[in-house]
Amino acid sequence: MMKKELKELIIAMKMMFEAKTVNLDIETKIDKIRLKDFIKHAEREGLNMSEENHPSWPDDFEEDWE
């Protein structure tokens, strides 16, 4: 009896991990789409989010505190 229950528990855990993996994959895809949409919207509103244009204020800020 105990052997059968343990086997069922292992199968259920395996199914849970597989479902969680699929869920995480889908959430990652949704988050990437949301990020692209946010960047597009922010740039349309005048906020440049590209990685090429780093603002200089962090360096200036750090120099002020030294």
C-alpha positions, 0 to 999 in steps of 0.5 A: 500500500505504501509503495503505491502511494509513494509512486503516485506522489512521485508522479504527481510531483513530476506533473506539478514540476512540468506544469510549473515549467510551462507556466514559467515559460509562458510568463517569461514570453508575456513579460518580454512582450510587455517590456517591448510594449512599454519601451515602444510607448515610453519612446513614443512619449519622449523617453529614450530607453535604448541601451546606446544612450546611457545618461551621464548623471550617475557618474556626475552624482558619484563624483559629487559624493566623493 
